[in-house]
Amino acid sequence: MNTDELLNWVSINNIVERATKAFWSYIGNYKVEEPDEYKISFGDIDLKHLEISLSKISLTVSYRFDDPIHFVSVFIEGKYEEEEICVYESLFSLDGDALDDYLRFTG
């Protein structure tokens, strides 16, 4: 898959929109399911002021398992008061199915 094909695939499968929606869902679930960890991670940050932006989309072939796995990663940065505080990564199969996601704190 070349760059144009990847960008077309991203557009056809609404990947950026789906990853953005999944980011906010992840944050909401984190707040409800892990309130103590959430408080430690986000402190007094008002999520209305959390700015998010797409930082990267990449096609990956992982050789960590017996058979190579192909997927697309979407990275969304979360900034508060101009400082990056987290990066969310959402993984999609080449069929467009959501595979996994996680949040990493950077600040």
MIMI-777304 format. One record per atom (N, C-alpha, C): z, y, x; atom name. Coordinates in steps of 0.1 Angstrom, whole numbers, plus 2048, in hexadecimal, padded with zeros to 3 digits. Example, Ala and Ser with C-alpha at 12.3 -4.5 7.8 and 13.67 -1.06 7.14 Angstrom:
BEGIN
{{84E, 7C7, 884}, N}
{{84E, 7D3, 87B}, CA}
{{84E, 7DF, 884}, C}
{{847, 7EA, 880}, N}
{{847, 7F5, 889}, CA}
{{84F, 800, 881}, C}
***
This chain:
BEGIN
{{800, 7F4, 809}, N}
{{800, 800, 800}, CA}
{{800, 80C, 809}, C}
{{7F6, 815, 807}, N}
{{7F6, 821, 80F}, CA}
{{7FD, 82C, 808}, C}
{{7FE, 838, 80E}, N}
{{806, 843, 809}, CA}
{{802, 847, 7FB}, C}
{{7F5, 848, 7F9}, N}
{{7EF, 84C, 7EC}, CA}
{{7F2, 842, 7E1}, C}
{{7F1, 835, 7E5}, N}
{{7F4, 82A, 7DB}, CA}
{{803, 82A, 7D8}, C}
{{80C, 82D, 7E2}, N}
{{81A, 82E, 7E0}, CA}
{{81D, 839, 7D6}, C}
{{818, 845, 7D9}, N}
{{81B, 850, 7D0}, CA}
{{815, 84E, 7C2}, C}
{{80A, 847, 7C1}, N}
{{805, 844, 7B3}, CA}
{{80E, 83A, 7AC}, C}
{{813, 830, 7B4}, N}
{{81C, 826, 7AE}, CA}
{{829, 82D, 7AA}, C}
{{82E, 836, 7B2}, N}
{{83A, 83E, 7AE}, CA}
{{838, 846, 7A1}, C}
{{82C, 84C, 7A0}, N}
{{829, 853, 794}, CA}
{{828, 84A, 787}, C}
{{820, 840, 789}, N}
{{81E, 837, 77D}, CA}
{{82A, 831, 778}, C}
{{834, 82D, 782}, N}
{{840, 827, 77E}, CA}
{{84C, 830, 77B}, C}
{{849, 83D, 77B}, N}
{{853, 848, 779}, CA}
{{860, 846, 782}, C}
{{85D, 842, 78E}, N}
{{868, 83F, 798}, CA}
{{872, 84A, 79A}, C}
{{86D, 856, 79D}, N}
{{876, 861, 7A0}, CA}
{{87E, 864, 794}, C}
{{878, 865, 788}, N}
{{880, 867, 77C}, CA}
{{88B, 85C, 779}, C}
{{887, 850, 77B}, N}
{{890, 845, 779}, CA}
{{89B, 845, 783}, C}
{{898, 848, 790}, N}
{{8A2, 849, 79A}, CA}
{{8AC, 854, 797}, C}
{{8A7, 85F, 793}, N}
{{8AF, 86B, 790}, CA}
{{8B9, 868, 784}, C}
{{8B3, 862, 77A}, N}
{{8BC, 85D, 76E}, CA}
{{8C6, 853, 773}, C}
{{8C2, 84A, 77B}, N}
{{8CB, 83F, 780}, CA}
{{8D6, 846, 789}, C}
{{8D3, 850, 791}, N}
{{8DD, 857, 799}, CA}
{{8E8, 85C, 790}, C}
{{8E5, 864, 785}, N}
{{8EF, 869, 77C}, CA}
{{8F7, 85E, 775}, C}
{{8F0, 854, 772}, N}
{{8F7, 848, 76B}, CA}
{{901, 842, 775}, C}
{{8FD, 841, 781}, N}
{{905, 83B, 78C}, CA}
{{912, 844, 78D}, C}
{{910, 851, 78E}, N}
{{91B, 85A, 790}, CA}
{{925, 859, 784}, C}
{{91F, 859, 778}, N}
{{927, 857, 76B}, CA}
{{92F, 84A, 76B}, C}
{{929, 840, 76F}, N}
{{92F, 833, 76F}, CA}
{{93A, 832, 77A}, C}
{{937, 838, 785}, N}
{{941, 839, 790}, CA}
{{94E, 840, 78B}, C}
{{94C, 84B, 785}, N}
{{957, 853, 780}, CA}
{{960, 84B, 776}, C}
{{959, 843, 76D}, N}
{{961, 83C, 763}, CA}
{{967, 82F, 769}, C}
{{95F, 828, 771}, N}
{{963, 81B, 776}, CA}
{{96C, 81B, 782}, C}
{{96B, 825, 78A}, N}
{{973, 827, 796}, CA}
{{979, 835, 797}, C}
{{981, 839, 78E}, N}
{{986, 847, 78E}, CA}
{{98D, 84B, 79A}, C}
{{995, 843, 7A0}, N}
{{99C, 847, 7AC}, CA}
{{993, 849, 7B8}, C}
{{989, 840, 7BA}, N}
{{97F, 841, 7C5}, CA}
{{977, 84D, 7C2}, C}
{{973, 84F, 7B5}, N}
{{96B, 85B, 7B2}, CA}
{{972, 868, 7B6}, C}
{{97F, 869, 7B3}, N}
{{986, 875, 7B6}, CA}
{{987, 877, 7C5}, C}
{{989, 86C, 7CC}, N}
{{989, 86E, 7DB}, CA}
{{97B, 872, 7E0}, C}
{{971, 86C, 7DB}, N}
{{963, 86F, 7DF}, CA}
{{95E, 87D, 7DB}, C}
{{961, 881, 7CF}, N}
{{95B, 88D, 7CA}, CA}
{{965, 899, 7C9}, C}
{{972, 895, 7CA}, N}
{{97C, 8A0, 7C9}, CA}
{{97B, 8A8, 7BD}, C}
{{97B, 8B5, 7BE}, N}
{{97A, 8BE, 7B3}, CA}
{{96C, 8C3, 7B1}, C}
{{962, 8BC, 7B6}, N}
{{954, 8C1, 7B4}, CA}
{{950, 8C0, 7A5}, C}
{{94B, 8CB, 7A0}, N}
{{946, 8CC, 793}, CA}
{{938, 8C7, 793}, C}
{{935, 8BB, 78D}, N}
{{928, 8B5, 78E}, CA}
{{91D, 8BE, 788}, C}
{{920, 8C8, 780}, N}
{{916, 8D2, 77B}, CA}
{{911, 8DA, 786}, C}
{{918, 8DA, 792}, N}
{{913, 8E2, 79D}, CA}
{{90E, 8D9, 7A8}, C}
{{90D, 8CC, 7A6}, N}
{{908, 8C3, 7B0}, CA}
{{8F8, 8C4, 7AF}, C}
{{8F2, 8C8, 7BA}, N}
{{8E4, 8C9, 7BA}, CA}
{{8DE, 8BC, 7C0}, C}
{{8D4, 8B6, 7BA}, N}
{{8CE, 8AA, 7BF}, CA}
{{8BF, 8AD, 7C2}, C}
{{8BA, 8A6, 7CC}, N}
{{8AC, 8A7, 7CF}, CA}
{{8A7, 89A, 7D5}, C}
{{89A, 898, 7D3}, N}
{{894, 88C, 7D8}, CA}
{{892, 88E, 7E7}, C}
{{897, 885, 7F0}, N}
{{895, 887, 7FE}, CA}
{{88B, 87E, 804}, C}
{{889, 872, 7FF}, N}
{{880, 868, 805}, CA}
{{87D, 85D, 7FB}, C}
{{870, 858, 7FD}, N}
{{86C, 84C, 7F6}, CA}
{{865, 844, 801}, C}
{{869, 837, 802}, N}
{{864, 82F, 80C}, CA}
{{861, 821, 807}, C}
{{856, 81B, 80C}, N}
{{853, 80D, 80A}, CA}
{{859, 805, 815}, C}
{{860, 7FA, 812}, N}
{{867, 7F2, 81C}, CA}
{{864, 7E4, 81A}, C}
{{862, 7DD, 826}, N}
{{861, 7CF, 826}, CA}
{{86D, 7CA, 82E}, C}
{{877, 7C3, 828}, N}
{{883, 7BF, 82E}, CA}
{{882, 7B0, 832}, C}
{{885, 7AE, 83F}, N}
{{885, 7A0, 844}, CA}
{{892, 79A, 846}, C}
{{89C, 79F, 83E}, N}
{{8AA, 79A, 83F}, CA}
{{8AC, 78D, 839}, C}
{{8A3, 788, 831}, N}
{{8A4, 77C, 82A}, CA}
{{899, 772, 82E}, C}
{{899, 766, 82A}, N}
{{88F, 75C, 82D}, CA}
{{881, 761, 82A}, C}
{{87F, 767, 81F}, N}
{{872, 76C, 81B}, CA}
{{873, 77B, 81B}, C}
{{869, 782, 820}, N}
{{869, 791, 820}, CA}
{{86A, 796, 812}, C}
{{871, 7A1, 810}, N}
{{873, 7A8, 803}, CA}
{{86C, 7B5, 804}, C}
{{864, 7B9, 7FB}, N}
{{85D, 7C5, 7FA}, CA}
{{863, 7CE, 7EF}, C}
{{867, 7DA, 7F2}, N}
{{86C, 7E3, 7E8}, CA}
{{86A, 7F2, 7EC}, C}
{{86C, 7FA, 7E2}, N}
{{86B, 809, 7E4}, CA}
{{879, 80F, 7E3}, C}
{{87D, 817, 7EC}, N}
{{88A, 81E, 7EC}, CA}
{{887, 82C, 7E9}, C}
{{890, 832, 7E0}, N}
{{890, 840, 7DC}, CA}
{{89D, 846, 7E0}, C}
{{89D, 850, 7E8}, N}
{{8A9, 857, 7ED}, CA}
{{8AB, 864, 7E6}, C}
{{8B7, 866, 7E0}, N}
{{8BA, 873, 7DA}, CA}
{{8C6, 879, 7E1}, C}
{{8C5, 885, 7E6}, N}
{{8D1, 88C, 7EC}, CA}
{{8D9, 894, 7E2}, C}
{{8E6, 893, 7E3}, N}
{{8EE, 89B, 7DB}, CA}
{{8F5, 8A6, 7E3}, C}
{{8F3, 8B3, 7DF}, N}
{{8F9, 8BE, 7E7}, CA}
{{902, 8C6, 7DE}, C}
{{90D, 8CB, 7E4}, N}
{{916, 8D3, 7DD}, CA}
{{919, 8DF, 7E6}, C}
{{917, 8EB, 7E1}, N}
{{919, 8F7, 7E9}, CA}
{{911, 8F6, 7F6}, C}
{{904, 8F2, 7F6}, N}
{{8FB, 8F1, 801}, CA}
{{8FE, 8E6, 80B}, C}
{{908, 8DE, 808}, N}
{{90C, 8D3, 812}, CA}
{{909, 8C6, 80C}, C}
{{902, 8BD, 813}, N}
{{8FF, 8B0, 80E}, CA}
{{90C, 8A8, 80E}, C}
{{90E, 8A2, 802}, N}
{{91A, 89A, 801}, CA}
{{918, 88B, 7FE}, C}
{{90B, 888, 7FA}, N}
{{908, 87A, 7F7}, CA}
{{8F9, 878, 7F7}, C}
{{8F6, 86B, 7F9}, N}
{{8E8, 867, 7F7}, CA}
{{8E8, 85A, 7EF}, C}
{{8E0, 85B, 7E4}, N}
{{8DE, 850, 7DB}, CA}
{{8D1, 849, 7DF}, C}
{{8D1, 83B, 7DF}, N}
{{8C5, 834, 7E2}, CA}
{{8C3, 82A, 7D6}, C}
{{8B7, 82A, 7D1}, N}
{{8B3, 821, 7C6}, CA}
{{8A8, 819, 7CA}, C}
{{8A9, 80C, 7C8}, N}
{{89E, 803, 7CD}, CA}
{{897, 7FD, 7C1}, C}
{{889, 7FC, 7C3}, N}
{{880, 7F7, 7B9}, CA}
{{877, 7ED, 7BE}, C}
{{875, 7E2, 7B6}, N}
{{86B, 7D8, 7BA}, CA}
{{85D, 7DE, 7B9}, C}
{{853, 7D8, 7BF}, N}
{{846, 7DD, 7BE}, CA}
{{840, 7DB, 7B0}, C}
{{847, 7D4, 7A7}, N}
{{844, 7D3, 799}, CA}
{{84A, 7DF, 791}, C}
{{852, 7E7, 798}, N}
{{858, 7F3, 791}, CA}
{{865, 7F0, 78B}, C}
{{86B, 7E4, 78D}, N}
{{878, 7E1, 788}, CA}
{{883, 7E7, 791}, C}
{{88E, 7EC, 78C}, N}
{{899, 7F0, 793}, CA}
{{8A0, 7E4, 799}, C}
{{8A3, 7E5, 7A6}, N}
{{8A9, 7D9, 7AD}, CA}
{{8B8, 7DC, 7B0}, C}
{{8BB, 7E7, 7B6}, N}
{{8C9, 7EA, 7BA}, CA}
{{8CA, 7F9, 7BD}, C}
{{8D6, 7FD, 7BE}, N}
{{8D8, 80B, 7C2}, CA}
{{8E6, 80D, 7C8}, C}
{{8E8, 817, 7D0}, N}
{{8F5, 81A, 7D6}, CA}
{{8F6, 829, 7D9}, C}
{{902, 82D, 7DB}, N}
{{905, 83B, 7DE}, CA}
{{90D, 83B, 7EB}, C}
{{909, 843, 7F5}, N}
{{90F, 845, 802}, CA}
{{914, 853, 803}, C}
{{920, 855, 807}, N}
{{925, 863, 809}, CA}
{{923, 867, 817}, C}
{{91F, 873, 819}, N}
{{91B, 878, 826}, CA}
{{924, 884, 82B}, C}
{{92A, 88B, 822}, N}
{{932, 897, 825}, CA}
{{940, 895, 825}, C}
***
